[in-house]
Amino acid sequence: MTITAIASASQVLWRILELRGVEPADVFRDAGLNPEKWNDPDARFSDGALDAAWRRAVEITDDPCLGLEAARCINPASLHALGFAWLVSDNLVDALSRLVRYSDLISNGLDLQLSLSENECTLVIDQLSFFPLGLAVRFDAISAGIVALCRLTVSESLSPTAVSLRREAPPCSADYYALYRAPVSFSAKVNSITFDRTVAERPLPTSNRVLALQSEKTIDDYLARFKANTFSDRVRMRLIELLPSGAFAKADVAKMLNVSQRTLQRRLADDGTSFKVLLDEARRELALRFIGEHRLSIKETSYLLGFSEPGNFSRAFKRWTGTTPSDFRVAENG
C-alpha cells in the first residue's frame, strides 16, 4: 500500500521554513517534492518524501523542536474540506470525531482513535502497523497543529489536561510545556492529547450542521477519487448500492466482486478494515442522507438500512452523530 499525504498539508512546513528564512522550494526539491504542487488541493505527496523534507528542515535549522511551529502556521484551509467541517462542528468532540473518520484525507498512514471516559476525551495519534515509524518532528507538528485548531474553535485559553509523546525528551523540552500549557510525558507508549470532556462537549458558537454535512460530501467525493482503486472502497460502494434493496450480506457483496467470502475477508484485512466496519460506514452515510432529505420516515429509514427495530437504528444514529434522528431532523429544519 502506498502511503501518501495531502499536499496542501505541507503548507505548514512551507510557512515554517519561510519564517526561519529558509527557501521552502529548495527543501522540497531536495526531498523529491514538486514545489509547484504544495498548494494544490487535489495533489498528494509520498510520505517518504515528506519525511525527507522534514528531516532536511531540522538539519538546516538545527532545531529538533521545529514541529511545534505548526501551532502558529496551521490554517484550517490546509486540510481541504476537513478544515471547514472542523470549524462548523457542534463541539470539540464532534470536530475530533471528524478528524478520526476522515484521517485518510490527511494521510492514509495515520491511525487516529478517539476515546471518551467519564471525565476525559483522548485523541491517540498513531501509525498503521505496516508503516515504519516516522520522524518525531512530524508527530510534533501533528499534535501541535491539532491543539492550535482546538484553540481556534474553542478558546485561545484552552489547554489539554495531558499530552503524551513517544519521542524522547529533547533538549528544548521546555518549549513543549510552554506550548501545551499542560503536563507532557515523553517516551510514552502512544502519542495522545487529552482534554476535559465537559469542555470538549461544550457547544461551539460557529457550529453549522448543514455546512458540516456539505463539507463531508466534498471529503467523501475526494476520498472516492483517491481510493477508487482500493478493494475496501469498492466494497463500501457496493454496500451503499445494496443496502436500500435489503441485500447486504457478505455473500452478496462477494458475488458482485467475483471473489469468495474468504477472499473478501482477507483483502479487507489487508486494507486494514473489515466487512462490519464498512457496513457501519455505509449505513451512516445513507442514514445522514435519508434523514437529511426528509423523504423517508425514521421508521422507514431504519428498516431500509437493515435494522430490525427503529430503536436499534436510533442508538446507532446517536453513536454516529451524538444526537437522535428526530432531533437531527428538527435541527436541520431549524
One Martini backbone bead per residue (centre of mass of N, CA, C, O) as a GRO file, in nm:
protein
  334
    1MET     BB    1   0.094   0.037   0.025
    2THR     BB    2   0.058   0.369  -0.045
    3ILE     BB    3   0.190   0.647   0.119
    4THR     BB    4  -0.004   0.947   0.163
    5ALA     BB    5  -0.032   1.308   0.143
    6ILE     BB    6  -0.164   1.598   0.150
    7ALA     BB    7  -0.017   1.867   0.010
    8SER     BB    8  -0.146   2.111   0.172
    9ALA     BB    9  -0.020   2.026   0.452
   10SER     BB   10   0.271   2.143   0.367
   11GLN     BB   11   0.223   2.444   0.439
   12VAL     BB   12   0.342   2.434   0.716
   13LEU     BB   13   0.637   2.390   0.636
   14TRP     BB   14   0.661   2.629   0.446
   15ARG     BB   15   0.610   2.850   0.667
   16ILE     BB   16   0.834   2.775   0.859
   17LEU     BB   17   1.067   2.829   0.661
   18GLU     BB   18   1.003   3.125   0.611
   19LEU     BB   19   1.038   3.216   0.911
   20ARG     BB   20   1.353   3.101   0.895
   21GLY     BB   21   1.476   3.188   0.604
   22VAL     BB   22   1.390   2.952   0.415
   23GLU     BB   23   1.379   2.791   0.112
   24PRO     BB   24   1.130   2.580   0.036
   25ALA     BB   25   1.179   2.479  -0.257
   26ASP     BB   26   1.454   2.348  -0.200
   27VAL     BB   27   1.362   2.138   0.006
   28PHE     BB   28   1.155   1.998  -0.174
   29ARG     BB   29   1.345   1.914  -0.403
   30ASP     BB   30   1.548   1.748  -0.229
   31ALA     BB   31   1.291   1.546  -0.151
   32GLY     BB   32   1.106   1.513  -0.425
   33LEU     BB   33   0.929   1.772  -0.441
   34ASN     BB   34   0.681   1.964  -0.583
   35PRO     BB   35   0.650   2.306  -0.532
   36GLU     BB   36   0.386   2.346  -0.722
   37LYS     BB   37   0.195   2.141  -0.523
   38TRP     BB   38   0.157   2.255  -0.222
   39ASN     BB   39  -0.134   2.415  -0.322
   40ASP     BB   40  -0.278   2.151  -0.411
   41PRO     BB   41  -0.582   2.001  -0.320
   42ASP     BB   42  -0.530   1.716  -0.507
   43ALA     BB   43  -0.260   1.662  -0.410
   44ARG     BB   44   0.008   1.418  -0.344
   45PHE     BB   45   0.244   1.297  -0.110
   46SER     BB   46   0.494   1.122  -0.015
   47ASP     BB   47   0.596   1.022   0.293
   48GLY     BB   48   0.898   0.991   0.242
   49ALA     BB   49   0.940   1.281   0.130
   50LEU     BB   50   0.838   1.429   0.380
   51ASP     BB   51   1.047   1.322   0.572
   52ALA     BB   52   1.285   1.448   0.418
   53ALA     BB   53   1.195   1.743   0.452
   54TRP     BB   54   1.196   1.750   0.761
   55ARG     BB   55   1.487   1.660   0.800
   56ARG     BB   56   1.611   1.900   0.647
   57ALA     BB   57   1.490   2.123   0.826
   58VAL     BB   58   1.638   2.037   1.085
   59GLU     BB   59   1.924   2.067   0.977
   60ILE     BB   60   1.915   2.370   0.897
   61THR     BB   61   1.802   2.475   1.191
   62ASP     BB   62   1.879   2.308   1.443
   63ASP     BB   63   1.564   2.197   1.530
   64PRO     BB   64   1.392   1.952   1.712
   65CYS     BB   65   1.125   2.164   1.760
   66LEU     BB   66   0.993   2.252   1.483
   67GLY     BB   67   0.697   2.128   1.493
   68LEU     BB   68   0.569   2.346   1.691
   69GLU     BB   69   0.521   2.567   1.464
   70ALA     BB   70   0.239   2.463   1.369
   71ALA     BB   71   0.062   2.632   1.566
   72ARG     BB   72   0.123   2.910   1.379
   73CYS     BB   73   0.080   2.771   1.066
   74ILE     BB   74  -0.194   2.670   1.072
   75ASN     BB   75  -0.469   2.601   0.840
   76PRO     BB   76  -0.774   2.485   0.769
   77ALA     BB   77  -0.737   2.497   0.449
   78SER     BB   78  -0.507   2.273   0.443
   79LEU     BB   79  -0.757   2.043   0.497
   80HIS     BB   80  -0.958   2.116   0.325
   81ALA     BB   81  -1.282   2.032   0.406
   82LEU     BB   82  -1.205   1.951   0.696
   83GLY     BB   83  -1.154   2.238   0.803
   84PHE     BB   84  -1.453   2.333   0.772
   85ALA     BB   85  -1.586   2.109   0.939
   86TRP     BB   86  -1.446   2.184   1.199
   87LEU     BB   87  -1.556   2.482   1.234
   88VAL     BB   88  -1.881   2.356   1.221
   89SER     BB   89  -1.891   2.205   1.466
   90ASP     BB   90  -2.053   2.141   1.758
   91ASN     BB   91  -1.780   2.027   1.885
   92LEU     BB   92  -1.486   1.889   1.975
   93VAL     BB   93  -1.575   1.596   1.944
   94ASP     BB   94  -1.685   1.630   1.658
   95ALA     BB   95  -1.418   1.723   1.530
   96LEU     BB   96  -1.244   1.474   1.613
   97SER     BB   97  -1.421   1.264   1.472
   98ARG     BB   98  -1.365   1.370   1.187
   99LEU     BB   99  -1.063   1.333   1.193
  100VAL     BB  100  -1.076   1.028   1.221
  101ARG     BB  101  -1.267   0.953   0.979
  102TYR     BB  102  -1.070   1.156   0.774
  103SER     BB  103  -0.755   1.083   0.782
  104ASP     BB  104  -0.696   0.996   0.483
  105LEU     BB  105  -0.677   1.279   0.371
  106ILE     BB  106  -0.408   1.338   0.506
  107SER     BB  107  -0.334   1.017   0.583
  108ASN     BB  108  -0.299   0.661   0.512
  109GLY     BB  109  -0.089   0.623   0.782
  110LEU     BB  110  -0.299   0.687   0.987
  111ASP     BB  111  -0.400   0.630   1.347
  112LEU     BB  112  -0.699   0.731   1.477
  113GLN     BB  113  -0.822   0.781   1.821
  114LEU     BB  114  -1.132   0.802   2.011
  115SER     BB  115  -1.190   0.865   2.362
  116LEU     BB  116  -1.440   0.817   2.626
  117SER     BB  117  -1.488   0.927   2.941
  118GLU     BB  118  -1.623   1.067   3.207
  119ASN     BB  119  -1.380   1.320   3.194
  120GLU     BB  120  -1.258   1.236   2.905
  121CYS     BB  121  -1.072   1.329   2.597
  122THR     BB  122  -0.898   1.108   2.363
  123LEU     BB  123  -0.625   1.141   2.136
  124VAL     BB  124  -0.481   0.909   1.914
  125ILE     BB  125  -0.150   0.910   1.754
  126ASP     BB  126  -0.084   0.698   1.486
  127GLN     BB  127   0.021   0.404   1.309
  128LEU     BB  128   0.028   0.185   1.090
  129SER     BB  129   0.182  -0.121   1.106
  130PHE     BB  130   0.316  -0.099   0.800
  131PHE     BB  131   0.436   0.170   0.907
  132PRO     BB  132   0.701   0.330   0.959
  133LEU     BB  133   0.855   0.515   1.170
  134GLY     BB  134   0.854   0.835   1.206
  135LEU     BB  135   0.909   1.145   1.269
  136ALA     BB  136   0.890   1.333   1.547
  137VAL     BB  137   0.838   1.611   1.412
  138ARG     BB  138   0.563   1.527   1.280
  139PHE     BB  139   0.413   1.470   1.545
  140ASP     BB  140   0.448   1.748   1.655
  141ALA     BB  141   0.289   1.890   1.429
  142ILE     BB  142   0.022   1.746   1.469
  143SER     BB  143  -0.028   1.812   1.769
  144ALA     BB  144   0.003   2.121   1.749
  145GLY     BB  145  -0.216   2.163   1.531
  146ILE     BB  146  -0.457   2.052   1.689
  147VAL     BB  147  -0.445   2.248   1.926
  148ALA     BB  148  -0.478   2.502   1.754
  149LEU     BB  149  -0.761   2.427   1.645
  150CYS     BB  150  -0.898   2.409   1.920
  151ARG     BB  151  -0.846   2.708   1.995
  152LEU     BB  152  -0.990   2.836   1.755
  153THR     BB  153  -1.285   2.712   1.839
  154VAL     BB  154  -1.285   2.770   2.152
  155SER     BB  155  -0.992   2.878   2.289
  156GLU     BB  156  -0.688   3.014   2.369
  157SER     BB  157  -0.709   2.893   2.675
  158LEU     BB  158  -0.685   2.619   2.588
  159SER     BB  159  -0.608   2.304   2.758
  160PRO     BB  160  -0.479   2.032   2.818
  161THR     BB  161  -0.442   1.773   3.060
  162ALA     BB  162  -0.268   1.595   2.846
  163VAL     BB  163   0.058   1.481   2.710
  164SER     BB  164   0.176   1.231   2.478
  165LEU     BB  165   0.511   1.106   2.385
  166ARG     BB  166   0.732   0.895   2.214
  167ARG     BB  167   0.944   1.075   2.239
  168GLU     BB  168   1.218   1.200   2.343
  169ALA     BB  169   1.358   1.424   2.532
  170PRO     BB  170   1.452   1.724   2.449
  171PRO     BB  171   1.637   2.003   2.510
  172CYS     BB  172   1.346   2.167   2.436
  173SER     BB  173   1.110   2.077   2.642
  174ALA     BB  174   0.996   2.354   2.741
  175ASP     BB  175   0.833   2.415   2.478
  176TYR     BB  176   0.601   2.214   2.534
  177TYR     BB  177   0.488   2.341   2.791
  178ALA     BB  178   0.436   2.619   2.664
  179LEU     BB  179   0.231   2.526   2.451
  180TYR     BB  180   0.027   2.329   2.617
  181ARG     BB  181  -0.018   2.386   2.919
  182ALA     BB  182   0.088   2.088   3.017
  183PRO     BB  183   0.139   1.779   3.079
  184VAL     BB  184   0.441   1.604   2.968
  185SER     BB  185   0.506   1.286   2.810
  186PHE     BB  186   0.783   1.104   2.757
  187SER     BB  187   0.827   0.795   2.630
  188ALA     BB  188   0.567   0.692   2.535
  189LYS     BB  189   0.344   0.464   2.395
  190VAL     BB  190   0.182   0.722   2.299
  191ASN     BB  191   0.015   0.956   2.107
  192SER     BB  192  -0.148   1.213   2.307
  193ILE     BB  193  -0.465   1.393   2.372
  194THR     BB  194  -0.615   1.557   2.657
  195PHE     BB  195  -0.947   1.640   2.758
  196ASP     BB  196  -1.201   1.787   2.889
  197ARG     BB  197  -1.519   1.684   2.843
  198THR     BB  198  -1.686   1.933   2.907
  199VAL     BB  199  -1.535   2.114   2.707
  200ALA     BB  200  -1.561   1.924   2.448
  201GLU     BB  201  -1.902   1.949   2.475
  202ARG     BB  202  -1.914   2.235   2.410
  203PRO     BB  203  -2.068   2.452   2.239
  204LEU     BB  204  -2.032   2.607   1.929
  205PRO     BB  205  -2.078   2.915   1.772
  206THR     BB  206  -1.993   2.787   1.466
  207SER     BB  207  -2.209   2.596   1.425
  208ASN     BB  208  -2.301   2.388   1.117
  209ARG     BB  209  -2.456   2.121   0.991
  210VAL     BB  210  -2.491   2.180   0.693
  211LEU     BB  211  -2.192   2.253   0.630
  212ALA     BB  212  -2.074   1.990   0.737
  213LEU     BB  213  -2.214   1.801   0.529
  214GLN     BB  214  -2.100   1.938   0.277
  215SER     BB  215  -1.805   1.881   0.349
  216GLU     BB  216  -1.832   1.574   0.360
  217LYS     BB  217  -1.903   1.540   0.063
  218THR     BB  218  -1.633   1.646  -0.042
  219ILE     BB  219  -1.462   1.432   0.098
  220ASP     BB  220  -1.593   1.183  -0.027
  221ASP     BB  221  -1.522   1.256  -0.317
  222TYR     BB  222  -1.219   1.260  -0.281
  223LEU     BB  223  -1.185   0.968  -0.163
  224ALA     BB  224  -1.307   0.824  -0.405
  225ARG     BB  225  -1.077   0.902  -0.594
  226PHE     BB  226  -0.838   0.800  -0.421
  227LYS     BB  227  -0.990   0.494  -0.366
  228ALA     BB  228  -1.082   0.359  -0.638
  229ASN     BB  229  -0.855   0.104  -0.618
  230THR     BB  230  -0.972  -0.007  -0.366
  231PHE     BB  231  -1.133  -0.266  -0.222
  232SER     BB  232  -1.287  -0.130   0.014
  233ASP     BB  233  -1.429   0.082  -0.164
  234ARG     BB  234  -1.588  -0.119  -0.337
  235VAL     BB  235  -1.748  -0.236  -0.103
  236ARG     BB  236  -1.879   0.024  -0.002
  237MET     BB  237  -2.030   0.089  -0.268
  238ARG     BB  238  -2.198  -0.172  -0.273
  239LEU     BB  239  -2.345  -0.123  -0.006
  240ILE     BB  240  -2.489   0.137  -0.095
  241GLU     BB  241  -2.645  -0.011  -0.320
  242LEU     BB  242  -2.779  -0.256  -0.141
  243LEU     BB  243  -2.928  -0.156   0.115
  244PRO     BB  244  -3.212  -0.058  -0.006
  245SER     BB  245  -3.274  -0.373  -0.098
  246GLY     BB  246  -3.165  -0.575   0.153
  247ALA     BB  247  -2.880  -0.668   0.013
  248PHE     BB  248  -2.591  -0.707   0.255
  249ALA     BB  249  -2.435  -0.947   0.241
  250LYS     BB  250  -2.133  -1.088   0.201
  251ALA     BB  251  -2.219  -1.270  -0.038
  252ASP     BB  252  -2.325  -1.045  -0.225
  253VAL     BB  253  -2.060  -0.886  -0.252
  254ALA     BB  254  -1.876  -1.114  -0.350
  255LYS     BB  255  -2.033  -1.167  -0.610
  256MET     BB  256  -1.999  -0.880  -0.738
  257LEU     BB  257  -1.661  -0.924  -0.714
  258ASN     BB  258  -1.567  -1.219  -0.776
  259VAL     BB  259  -1.550  -1.350  -0.478
  260SER     BB  260  -1.486  -1.486  -0.196
  261GLN     BB  261  -1.542  -1.456   0.132
  262ARG     BB  262  -1.250  -1.509   0.217
  263THR     BB  263  -1.120  -1.302   0.025
  264LEU     BB  264  -1.271  -1.057   0.123
  265GLN     BB  265  -1.165  -1.070   0.414
  266ARG     BB  266  -0.860  -1.057   0.347
  267ARG     BB  267  -0.857  -0.786   0.181
  268LEU     BB  268  -0.967  -0.612   0.408
  269ALA     BB  269  -0.737  -0.668   0.604
  270ASP     BB  270  -0.519  -0.545   0.418
  271ASP     BB  271  -0.682  -0.253   0.447
  272GLY     BB  272  -0.765  -0.229   0.762
  273THR     BB  273  -1.049  -0.388   0.763
  274SER     BB  274  -1.411  -0.456   0.751
  275PHE     BB  275  -1.729  -0.542   0.695
  276LYS     BB  276  -1.849  -0.412   0.949
  277VAL     BB  277  -1.727  -0.129   0.914
  278LEU     BB  278  -1.842  -0.071   0.626
  279LEU     BB  279  -2.139  -0.103   0.700
  280ASP     BB  280  -2.145   0.128   0.904
  281GLU     BB  281  -2.059   0.353   0.704
  282ALA     BB  282  -2.291   0.315   0.501
  283ARG     BB  283  -2.521   0.366   0.696
  284ARG     BB  284  -2.440   0.649   0.777
  285GLU     BB  285  -2.451   0.785   0.502
  286LEU     BB  286  -2.754   0.716   0.445
  287ALA     BB  287  -2.881   0.832   0.699
  288LEU     BB  288  -2.805   1.128   0.650
  289ARG     BB  289  -2.948   1.147   0.381
  290PHE     BB  290  -3.241   1.058   0.460
  291ILE     BB  291  -3.288   1.249   0.700
  292GLY     BB  292  -3.213   1.517   0.547
  293GLU     BB  293  -3.437   1.481   0.305
  294HIS     BB  294  -3.738   1.382   0.424
  295ARG     BB  295  -3.862   1.127   0.254
  296LEU     BB  296  -3.830   0.958   0.514
  297SER     BB  297  -3.890   0.788   0.769
  298ILE     BB  298  -3.744   0.661   1.041
  299LYS     BB  299  -3.862   0.380   1.010
  300GLU     BB  300  -3.791   0.338   0.711
  301THR     BB  301  -3.487   0.379   0.742
  302SER     BB  302  -3.425   0.149   0.938
  303TYR     BB  303  -3.520  -0.086   0.746
  304LEU     BB  304  -3.350  -0.009   0.494
  305LEU     BB  305  -3.070  -0.052   0.678
  306GLY     BB  306  -3.128  -0.330   0.860
  307PHE     BB  307  -3.309  -0.273   1.105
  308SER     BB  308  -3.522  -0.434   1.327
  309GLU     BB  309  -3.529  -0.155   1.495
  310PRO     BB  310  -3.563   0.177   1.557
  311GLY     BB  311  -3.395   0.175   1.820
  312ASN     BB  312  -3.132   0.073   1.692
  313PHE     BB  313  -3.101   0.310   1.500
  314SER     BB  314  -3.092   0.539   1.709
  315ARG     BB  315  -2.836   0.440   1.852
  316ALA     BB  316  -2.653   0.453   1.604
  317PHE     BB  317  -2.700   0.754   1.535
  318LYS     BB  318  -2.586   0.862   1.805
  319ARG     BB  319  -2.303   0.744   1.763
  320TRP     BB  320  -2.245   0.910   1.498
  321THR     BB  321  -2.372   1.221   1.603
  322GLY     BB  322  -2.500   1.270   1.914
  323THR     BB  323  -2.795   1.217   1.800
  324THR     BB  324  -3.109   1.199   1.704
  325PRO     BB  325  -3.304   1.178   1.433
  326SER     BB  326  -3.517   1.387   1.525
  327ASP     BB  327  -3.321   1.612   1.618
  328PHE     BB  328  -3.175   1.635   1.351
  329ARG     BB  329  -3.423   1.720   1.182
  330VAL     BB  330  -3.491   1.974   1.344
  331ALA     BB  331  -3.218   2.115   1.298
  332GLU     BB  332  -3.243   2.127   0.988
  333ASN     BB  333  -3.503   2.313   0.997
  334GLY     BB  334  -3.385   2.552   1.187
   0.00000   0.00000   0.00000
